[in-house]
Amino acid sequence: MLIDAYDVALLDLDGVVYRGHHPIENAAESLAKARAQGMRLAYVTNNASRTPSAVAGLLTSLGVPAAAEDVVTSAQAAARLLAERLPAGAKVLVVGGTSLRHALYAQGLRPVSTAAERPQAVVQGFSPTLEYSLIAQGAQAVRDGALFVASNGDFTVPAPFGPPKPGNGSLAQVIRYATGVEPIVTGKPETPLHRESILRTGAERPLIVGDRLDTDIEGAHNGGADSLLVFTGVTDPLTALTAPPHQRPTYLAPDLTGLLLDHPRAVHASESFTCGGWTAAWNGPAIALTGDGDPWDGLRALAAAAWRDPSPAPREAVEAALAVLRLS
């Protein structure tokens, strides 16, 4: 079981632990059991708009065990990167909210709000109340030579209802286009947030848990860590099966109960891959799946076959086999 193989679970939040302000089924119970059995938990988020205390408060209200020190944010990763590159007390223009300011203060840096204060760096993080005038000040400071750092590059953020809304990656493009300067990005899938998580937790055998291939799972690959993909968020089984190598997870599970379950490996024999009562094998241009039993074992066998080659498997090669499992 994963709780026996890894010392710390580094968990994404939206789509993994909660959706909006509502807990995901089985999340709180699974996390409580994992912690009771010795696995440490840390909640790692690209969202720089909330302080660790605020995130921990939300988690606690949903019945999830959490304290402020269990939360790691992209704002903290950005502040550490800046502290390692700038002298103590250096001025940093904050294009974002109070969470970024708190993170900078904690690293001994001085947040400012105008280019006239001659900051040595500009840091941008998501804020739903971000004003144009502040973005313009950030652009002016970057044009004047300030280091440009973005807490994360997510182009969208989830919305409780309707389509996603513009995220920090979209907002940071305004300064990028205005100045021609690419920001240093600290959030997932880049390595600074992963490094921040390891430093804060002291993890020796971390397991990245997430629902997104392009942030959580790719971030695990970039950080050299194993990963668990759960299907309670944005990724569906077909997308996972057709992923490129740097976005393929180590483990698959329907939700956070996966922390508490066995994850049998698919056994490779000749041209087939067997897991539990299922066998997947390439049959011409498509994969054939036969057998019965736990459909998640079937997905593991199918994934092993689909991920046999470095190039992504075509959708049409796996769709018929996936339909047998009735997981989506």
Buried (B, 14 or more C-beta within 10 A) or exposed (E): BBBEEBBBBBBBBBBBBBBEEEBBBBBBBBBBBBBEEEBBBBBBBBBBBBBBBBBBBBBEEBEBBBEEEBBBBBBBBBBBBBBEEBEEEBBBBBBBBBBBBBBBEEBEBBBBBBBEEEBBBBBBBBBEEBEEEBBBBBBBBBBEEBBBBBBBBBBBBBEEEEEEEEBBBBBBBBBBEBBEBEBBBBBBBBBBBBBBBBEBBEBEEBBBBBBBBBBBBBBBBBBEBBBBBBBBBBBEBBBBBBBEEBBBBBBBBBBBBBBBBEBBEBEEEEEBBBBBEBBBBBEEEBBBBBBEEBBBBBBBBBBBBBBBEEEBBEEEBBBEBBEBBEBE
